[in-house]
Amino acid sequence: MAISGPSGTVKLRHVDTRDLRIAYEEAGHPDGRTVVLVHGWPDDVRCWDGVVPGLAADGCRLLLPFLRGCGETRFHAAATLRSGAIAALGQDLADFLAALDLRDAIIAGHDWGARAGYVVGALFPERLSGLVAMSAGYATAHPVKHMSYDLAKAYWYEWLVATGQGREAMEQDRRRLCRFLWESWSPDWWFSEAAFETTAASWDNPDWAPISIHAYRQRWRDVPGAPEHAALEARLAEDPPITVPTLMLHGAKDRDNFPATSAGKERFFTRDYERRVIEGVGHFLPREAPDVVVDAIRCMLRRTAQR
């Protein structure tokens, strides 16, 4: 299906991987350098609407996959655990790149998309030439005793799903919950009702709630991950280094993942790592500061042009 967008024709496509039929949008020039834009939670590919036009004008090929549980992305089998673990997200992204036979892509990931990008950068580096990560630092899922209680307070929604009523809220009251997260994570950002509702429609996917619930219960060791990802989870537990050039962006006013959570990570990167803190911006960087994101991706395209 082709639709008209700010960058011209945007095509909705699907590709099959082992576990999923992944829906994705494609825009820009089909023969240009490939940039894979991976959205976060709770969000969808519409977060890139301010980013796509500039990169399309540069001649890039842009691929925007819907994460598991979002939009038209669907599981092949009803029996597959609806895992939201970082290992699952990373495997999905690696499988997406492999299904399209991509070997020199730039990955730009926000939030969950950044976490998936770190997995690929560490364990599947042959699939990408560079990474732009936003709003989530690498190797951050550590025990509560290693974090401030201010940060634990910011993660209240992650603890909420440990209760039955919290899981019910995720299942039955997701729009009100996510609206509050949008408002509180980026306190200086105004978004329109139309923008919120357009993205919220992606969360009507039947797998959105179970994946969201599992993501945070698994992150804090309340439930196990999927057996098929056990080997990958074991490798990630060792915090393997990222072996591709990486540019990390973090909003100075992020009220979810505090900027401090991405500081001091240089030791995990073996090539050309840079971190930029963006003043006046909260959690939703692609929506709040699309020009900053475009500039960062252009910078990575230049850095990796001769790889």
Buried (B, 14 or more C-beta within 10 A) or exposed (E): EEEEBEBBEBEBBBBEBEBBEBBBBBBBBEEBBBBBBBBBBBBBBBBBBBBBBBBBEBEBBBBBBBBBBBBBBBBEEEEBBBBBBBBBBBBBBBBBBBBBEBEEBBBBBBBBBBBBBBBBBBBBBEBBBBBBBBBBBBBBEEEEEEBEEEBEEBBEBBBBBBEEEBBEBBBEEBBEBBBEBBBBBBEEBEBEEEBBEEBBBBBEBEBBBBBBBBBBBBBBEBBBBBEBBEEBBEBBEEBBBBBBBBBBBBBEBBBBBBBBBBEEBEEBBBBEBBBEBBEEBBBBBBBBBBEBBBBBBBBBBEBBEEE
